[in-house]
Amino acid sequence: MLSTPIRLRIICALCVGEKNVSHLMDEIAVSQPSMSRHLNVLYRAGVVAKRRSGAQVFYRIAEDSVVLIRTAVCSQAQ
């Protein structure tokens, strides 16, 4: 689940706060289908939570432990 750089970048972006799909795509520069696929994997794994507001979907980190995992993984990758 954390094996792709895009998913790690999504988690890093969401560690700052909740964002909608458009903001994530602007920040990470991937296509909408790719972003949706990666967010779906993270959502099914319980890493991110989502809420709908009208036509927009907002994502956030589901649990604080995810931030700790991201920090550990990123520090090992450097």
C-alpha positions in Angstrom: 0.0 0.0 0.0 2.9 2.4 0.7 5.0 0.9 -2.1 4.3 3.7 -4.6 5.8 7.2 -4.5 2.5 8.7 -5.5 0.7 7.3 -2.4 3.5 8.6 -0.2 3.1 12.0 -1.8 -0.6 11.9 -1.2 -0.1 11.0 2.5 2.4 13.8 2.8 0.0 16.3 1.2 -2.8 15.2 3.6 -0.6 15.4 6.7 -0.9 19.2 6.3 -4.7 19.0 6.3 -7.8 17.9 4.5 -7.8 18.5 0.7 -10.2 17.8 -2.2 -9.2 15.8 -5.2 -8.6 18.8 -7.3 -6.1 20.3 -4.9 -4.3 16.9 -4.6 -4.1 16.6 -8.4 -2.7 20.2 -8.6 -0.1 19.4 -5.9 0.9 16.0 -7.1 0.4 16.4 -10.9 -1.2 13.1 -11.8 -4.3 12.3 -13.9 -7.7 12.2 -12.3 -8.1 8.4 -12.9 -4.7 7.7 -11.4 -5.4 9.9 -8.4 -8.8 8.2 -7.8 -7.2 4.8 -8.0 -4.5 5.6 -5.5 -7.0 7.4 -3.1 -9.3 4.4 -3.3 -6.5 2.0 -2.3 -5.6 4.3 0.6 -9.3 4.6 1.6 -9.9 0.8 1.5 -6.7 0.3 3.7 -8.0 2.8 6.3 -5.2 5.2 5.8 -7.4 8.1 4.6 -11.0 9.0 5.4 -13.3 11.0 3.1 -16.3 13.2 3.2 -18.5 14.5 0.5 -19.5 18.2 0.2 -21.8 18.6 -2.8 -19.9 17.4 -5.8 -16.5 17.5 -4.1 -14.9 14.7 -2.1 -12.4 15.8 0.6 -9.8 13.4 2.0 -7.9 13.5 5.3 -5.6 11.2 7.2 -7.7 8.7 9.0 -5.5 8.2 12.1 -2.6 9.9 13.7 -0.6 6.7 13.5 -0.4 7.1 9.7 1.7 10.3 10.2 4.1 8.3 12.3 4.3 5.5 9.7 4.9 8.1 7.0 7.7 9.7 9.0 9.4 6.3 9.6 9.1 5.3 5.9 10.3 8.6 4.6 13.3 8.7 7.0 14.4 5.2 5.9 14.1 6.1 2.2 16.5 9.1 2.5 
